[in-house]
Amino acid sequence: MLAAPLPVVVVGLGPVGGVLAALLGAAGVRVVVLERDAAPHSTPRAAHLDGEALRVLAAAGVETAGLGRPLDGFDLVDRRGRLLLRGRPAQAAPPGFPAGVLMYQPDVERALRRRLAALPTVDVRLGHAVESIRERGGPQTGGPQTGESITVSGVGPGGAFAVEAALVVGCDGASSRVREAAGVALAGGGFEQAWLVVDALVDRPARERLPRRLLQIADPARPSTYVPFPDPRRRWEFRLRPGEDADIMCRPASVRALLAPHVDPDAAEVERAAVYTFHNLVAERWRAGRVVLAGDAAHQMPPFLGQGLGAGLRDAWALAPLAAAVAQGGAALGTLDAYEAERRPHVEATVRQAVRLGRLVTLPAPLAAVRDAVLRAGWRVPSVRRRLLDVRG
């Protein structure tokens, strides 16, 4: 009697890992999901999903109707709130899906966990921190991965654990332990900005006075972003200036001072204030033998286009059938190379575009004045005005 195929181990139970596990599990592949944290994150991180990302979620078994507030792009405004250009999605939405939505990420993660709980092929193990990865019949990770299987070891609630697998997929974020264990470096850089992200519950009267569109506020004194989450939440992001201390900027007094020009601080209950560094980095390779990377473990981009999570969900969609063919169908490991070949060009193009928009939003004062003057002049020419109201990206 033949032994059952080894499972695919997915490390990380964020949306990317959850979608990949759901797609594989629905296809009959045995999946073990290892998640370091015992409970899901209670605060949002990603904010936007486009129509293609919503289609992937639906394919994974998540109901997307009413998932968030519809969004068809963003407005780039100057420091006085005057419209400079209106950005629109580069691609049309799939039939039956909106162009995009602003969503509350914990809702998405809860829906994914319910979906995984209904799949008998998926074994979710919370509180399991991965420490090492070793191939059977091959060398320790960090060298060429040519073994016949792979073992993931670490510590869980019951002590040490080890899982033998056909493949390991690192969906464990920007500081990926899987990427580190596989000896894969990140390449790129050149764009690195620290931003304070503030999520708040805003009273109805104050919400009604706030814009309903997502704004990129190109104020050279303090570039910022405004995100109109589904009620009652709103998000503001503020670029930190050189020399500003992250801990000090997260303090309530600092947050209130930053919010005051935008909303009455007494009308906004701050849920989270944290500093993040925005990067443009892509892993040098997305596969090392039986180890594969997806989502932020494979690529990181500035959030100005709102495509970080969507890119990760596209990764899961592209990878799932290839991983299933290797883990269950006996396909050669080289089959997985089609995943990076498909996804890398799209990711790198999106990263470049996000960087371009980020640089446009954060131009310093002298160049910002030129930018504003040029764009405002364009509004006086009807053909240019039409283009500025429909910038695809």
C-alpha positions in Angstrom: 0.0 0.0 0.0 1.4 3.4 -1.0 2.0 6.0 1.7 -0.2 9.1 1.5 1.6 12.1 -0.2 3.5 14.3 2.2 1.7 17.6 3.1 2.6 21.1 1.9 3.6 23.2 5.0 2.5 26.8 4.8 4.3 29.0 7.3 2.2 32.0 8.2 -1.5 32.4 8.5 -2.0 35.9 7.2 -4.3 36.4 4.1 -1.6 35.0 1.7 -0.9 31.9 3.7 -4.6 31.4 4.4 -5.6 31.7 0.7 -2.9 29.4 -0.4 -3.9 26.8 2.2 -7.5 27.1 1.2 -6.8 26.7 -2.5 -4.6 23.7 -1.9 -6.9 22.1 0.6 -9.9 22.5 -1.7 -7.9 20.7 -4.4 -7.4 17.7 -2.0 -3.8 18.5 -1.0 -2.9 17.9 2.6 -1.8 21.1 4.2 -0.2 21.9 7.5 -0.3 25.6 8.4 2.2 26.8 11.1 1.4 30.2 12.6 3.7 31.7 15.3 0.9 33.7 16.9 -1.8 32.1 18.9 -4.5 34.6 17.9 -5.1 36.6 14.7 -4.0 40.3 14.6 -6.7 42.5 16.0 -5.8 45.6 14.0 -5.7 46.2 10.2 -2.5 46.3 8.2 -3.4 46.1 4.5 -6.3 48.4 3.5 -7.0 47.7 -0.2 -8.0 44.8 -2.5 -8.6 45.3 -6.2 -11.0 43.3 -8.3 -8.5 40.6 -9.2 -7.5 40.1 -5.5 -11.2 39.8 -4.6 -11.6 37.1 -7.3 -8.8 35.1 -5.8 -10.4 35.4 -2.3 -13.7 34.2 -3.8 -12.0 31.2 -5.4 -10.5 30.4 -2.0 -14.1 30.2 -0.6 -14.4 33.6 1.0 -17.6 35.5 0.5 -16.5 38.9 -0.9 -19.9 40.6 -1.3 -20.1 43.5 1.1 -16.5 42.9 2.2 -15.6 46.6 2.3 -16.2 50.1 0.9 -16.0 50.3 -2.9 -13.0 52.2 -4.1 -12.1 53.1 -7.7 -8.8 54.8 -7.2 -7.2 57.7 -5.3 -6.9 61.5 -5.4 -3.5 63.2 -5.3 -4.1 66.6 -3.7 -1.8 69.4 -2.7 -1.2 70.8 0.8 -4.4 72.9 0.5 -6.5 69.9 -0.6 -6.7 70.9 -4.3 -7.0 68.0 -6.7 -3.8 67.4 -8.8 -4.8 64.1 -10.4 -7.1 61.2 -10.0 -5.6 57.7 -10.1 -7.6 54.8 -11.5 -7.0 51.1 -11.5 -4.7 50.0 -14.4 -6.9 47.0 -15.3 -10.6 46.4 -15.5 -12.1 44.4 -12.7 -13.1 40.8 -13.4 -16.8 40.4 -14.2 -18.9 40.4 -11.1 -16.3 42.2 -8.9 -15.8 45.9 -8.1 -12.7 47.8 -9.2 -11.6 47.6 -5.6 -12.6 47.9 -1.9 -11.2 49.3 1.3 -11.5 46.4 3.7 -10.9 45.7 7.4 -8.2 43.0 7.3 -9.2 41.2 10.5 -12.6 40.5 8.9 -10.8 38.9 5.9 -8.6 36.8 8.2 -11.6 35.6 10.3 -13.4 34.6 7.1 -10.3 32.7 5.9 -10.0 30.8 9.2 -13.6 29.8 9.0 -13.0 28.5 5.5 -9.9 26.5 6.6 -11.7 25.0 9.6 -14.2 23.5 7.1 -11.5 21.8 5.0 -10.6 18.4 6.4 -7.4 18.5 4.4 -6.0 21.5 6.2 -4.4 21.3 9.7 -3.9 24.7 11.3 -1.5 24.8 14.2 -1.4 28.1 16.1 1.4 29.1 18.4 4.0 27.2 16.3 7.2 29.1 15.7 9.5 27.7 13.0 13.2 27.5 13.9 14.9 25.4 11.3 14.3 23.7 7.9 16.2 20.7 6.7 16.0 18.6 3.6 16.0 14.8 3.9 18.6 13.4 1.6 20.0 16.9 1.0 22.0 19.5 2.9 21.0 21.9 5.6 19.0 24.8 4.2 21.2 27.7 3.0 22.8 25.5 0.3 21.3 23.8 -2.7 18.0 22.2 -1.9 17.9 18.8 -3.6 16.5 16.4 -0.9 13.6 14.0 -1.3 11.5 15.7 1.4 11.9 18.6 3.8 11.4 18.8 7.6 10.3 21.9 9.4 11.1 22.1 13.1 10.4 24.5 15.9 8.6 25.1 19.2 4.8 25.0 19.8 2.5 25.0 22.8 3.4 21.4 23.5 7.1 21.8 23.1 9.3 20.9 20.1 7.7 19.8 16.8 8.8 18.5 13.5 6.8 18.2 10.3 8.0 16.3 7.2 6.7 17.9 4.0 6.8 17.8 0.2 7.1 21.6 0.1 7.5 24.5 2.5 6.0 27.8 1.5 7.1 30.9 3.4 4.1 33.3 3.8 5.6 34.6 7.0 6.0 38.3 6.1 8.8 40.8 5.5 11.0 39.3 8.3 10.5 35.8 7.0 12.1 33.1 9.0 11.6 30.7 6.1 13.5 33.1 3.7 16.3 33.4 6.2 16.5 29.6 6.7 16.6 29.0 2.9 19.5 31.5 2.6 17.7 33.8 0.2 18.6 37.4 0.1 16.5 40.5 -0.7 17.6 42.8 -3.6 16.6 46.3 -4.5 16.3 49.2 -2.1 16.8 52.8 -2.8 13.4 53.7 -1.4 13.2 53.7 2.4 10.8 56.0 4.3 9.5 55.8 7.8 5.8 56.6 8.2 3.5 56.7 11.2 0.3 54.8 10.7 -2.7 55.8 12.8 -6.0 53.8 12.8 -8.9 55.4 14.6 -12.6 54.9 15.3 -14.2 58.2 14.3 -17.5 59.6 15.6 -20.3 59.9 13.0 -20.5 63.7 12.9 -16.7 63.9 12.4 -16.8 61.2 9.7 -19.5 63.1 7.8 -17.1 66.0 7.4 -14.2 63.9 6.1 -13.6 63.1 2.4 -15.0 59.9 1.1 -12.1 59.3 -1.3 -8.7 57.9 -0.5 -6.2 60.8 -0.6 -2.5 61.0 -1.2 -1.7 64.4 0.4 1.4 65.8 -1.3 2.3 68.3 1.4 6.1 68.8 1.3 6.1 69.8 5.0 4.4 66.4 6.0 3.3 64.1 3.2 0.4 62.0 4.4 -2.3 59.6 3.3 -6.0 59.4 4.3 -7.8 56.1 4.0 -11.6 56.1 4.5 -12.0 52.5 5.8 -15.6 51.1 6.2 -17.3 53.0 9.0 -16.4 53.8 11.7 -12.7 53.4 11.0 -10.4 55.8 9.3 -6.6 55.7 8.8 -4.0 58.5 8.5 -0.4 57.9 7.5 2.3 60.6 8.1 5.8 60.6 6.8 8.3 61.1 9.6 10.9 63.8 9.2 14.7 63.1 9.6 15.5 63.0 13.2 12.0 62.3 14.5 12.0 59.5 17.1 9.5 56.7 16.3 8.6 56.1 20.0 8.0 59.8 20.6 5.8 60.1 17.5 3.6 57.2 18.6 2.8 58.9 21.9 -0.8 60.2 22.3 0.3 63.8 22.4 2.2 63.5 19.1 -0.6 61.6 17.5 -3.2 64.2 18.5 -1.1 67.0 17.1 -0.8 65.2 13.8 -4.5 64.4 13.6 -5.7 67.9 14.5 -5.4 69.4 11.0 -7.5 66.6 9.6 -10.0 65.6 12.3 -11.0 66.7 15.9 -8.7 64.4 18.0 -11.5 64.2 20.6 -13.7 62.6 17.9 -11.2 59.9 17.1 -10.4 56.9 19.3 -7.0 55.7 18.3 -6.8 51.9 17.9 -3.2 51.7 16.8 -0.3 54.1 16.2 2.8 52.4 14.8 5.8 53.4 12.7 6.6 51.3 9.6 9.4 51.6 7.1 8.4 51.4 3.5 10.8 49.5 1.3 11.1 48.3 -2.3 12.7 44.9 -2.0 12.3 41.6 -4.0 13.9 38.3 -3.1 16.7 37.2 -5.3 15.0 33.9 -5.9 11.6 32.7 -4.9 12.4 29.0 -4.7 15.3 27.1 -3.1 14.6 23.5 -3.8 11.5 22.5 -1.8 11.2 26.0 -0.2 9.1 28.6 -1.9 8.4 32.2 -0.9 5.1 34.2 -1.4 3.7 37.5 -0.3 5.9 39.9 1.7 8.4 37.1 2.2 9.1 37.4 -1.5 8.6 41.1 -2.2 7.9 44.3 -0.4 6.6 47.5 -1.9 5.6 51.0 -0.7 1.9 51.1 -0.1 1.0 54.1 -2.3 -0.7 51.9 -4.9 -2.4 49.7 -2.3 -1.1 46.6 -4.1 1.0 44.8 -1.4 -1.6 42.3 -0.3 -3.1 42.0 -3.7 0.3 41.0 -5.1 0.5 38.3 -2.4 -2.9 36.9 -3.2 -1.9 36.7 -6.9 1.2 34.8 -5.7 -1.1 32.3 -4.0 -3.3 31.9 -7.1 -0.3 31.3 -9.4 1.5 28.9 -7.0 -1.4 26.7 -5.8 -1.8 24.5 -8.9 2.0 24.1 -9.3 2.4 23.2 -5.7 -0.5 20.7 -6.0 1.1 19.1 -9.0 4.4 18.6 -7.2 3.0 17.5 -3.8 0.2 15.3 -5.1 0.8 14.6 -8.7 4.5 13.7 -8.7 5.5 16.6 -11.0 9.2 17.6 -10.9 10.4 20.3 -8.6 11.3 22.4 -11.6 7.6 22.8 -12.3 7.6 25.4 -9.6 9.9 27.7 -11.6 6.8 28.7 -13.6 5.5 30.5 -10.5 8.4 33.0 -10.3 8.5 33.3 -14.1 4.9 34.4 -14.1 4.8 36.6 -11.0 8.2 38.3 -10.8 7.7 40.6 -13.9 4.3 41.8 -12.6 5.6 42.3 -9.0 8.7 44.2 -10.2 6.6 46.5 -12.4 4.2 47.2 -9.6 7.1 48.0 -7.2 8.6 50.4 -9.7 5.2 52.1 -10.1 4.6 52.3 -6.4 8.0 53.9 -5.9 7.3 56.5 -8.7 4.1 57.5 -7.0 5.7 57.6 -3.6 8.4 59.9 -4.9 5.8 62.1 -6.5 3.9 62.4 -3.3 6.9 63.1 -1.1 8.8 65.6 -3.3 10.6 68.3 -1.1 9.4 71.9 -1.1 11.2 73.3 -4.2 10.3 70.4 -6.5 6.8 70.1 -5.0 6.1 73.7 -6.0 7.1 72.8 -9.6 5.0 69.6 -9.6 1.9 71.5 -8.3 2.4 74.3 -10.8 2.8 71.9 -13.8 -0.3 69.8 -12.8 -2.5 72.8 -12.1 -1.5 74.3 -15.5 -2.6 71.0 -17.1 -6.1 71.5 -15.7 -6.5 74.5 -18.0 -6.1 72.3 -21.1 -9.2 70.2 -21.7 -7.4 67.2 -23.2 -4.8 67.2 -20.3 -7.6 67.7 -17.7 -9.3 64.6 -19.0 -6.1 62.6 -18.7 -5.4 63.9 -15.2 -8.8 62.7 -14.1 -8.1 59.2 -15.4 -4.5 58.4 -14.6 -4.1 54.6 -14.9 -1.8 52.9 -12.5 
